[in-house]
Amino acid sequence: MASEQRIETLKGMLGKDPNDAFSRYALALEYVGMSDLQSAIDELRTVIEKDAKYLPAYHQLGQIYGRLNRTKEAKQTYRAGIDLAQELGEEKEAKEMREELEELEDEW
């Protein structure tokens, strides 16, 4: 299935349940795959607004901000994600985001 079709399918699912964090996250990943990073950012922000404990959204959003050289936003997002990961006991995820945050801090 082409990305455009997957996007339409995911949008249909979100039309039925706009609070479905997994479908919205999947939609964001489809946008990343199509290099539509602003749409991906918009969807990931919505995921976090609707479900502040949806940890993968923080990691993905931090990575996108990093790709766009939006360093301040990337750092803020990673820090929030690290705090959440520690709160949830997700040490592997916290470690990965910490490493990416350190790379950003080394660059700037």
Secondary structure, 3 states (H helix, E strand, C coil): CCHHHHHHHHHHHHHHCCCCHHHHHHHHHHHHHCCCHHHHHHHHHHHHHHCCCCHHHHHHHHHHHHHCCCHHHHHHHHHHHHHHHHHHCCHHHHHHHHHHHHHHHHHC
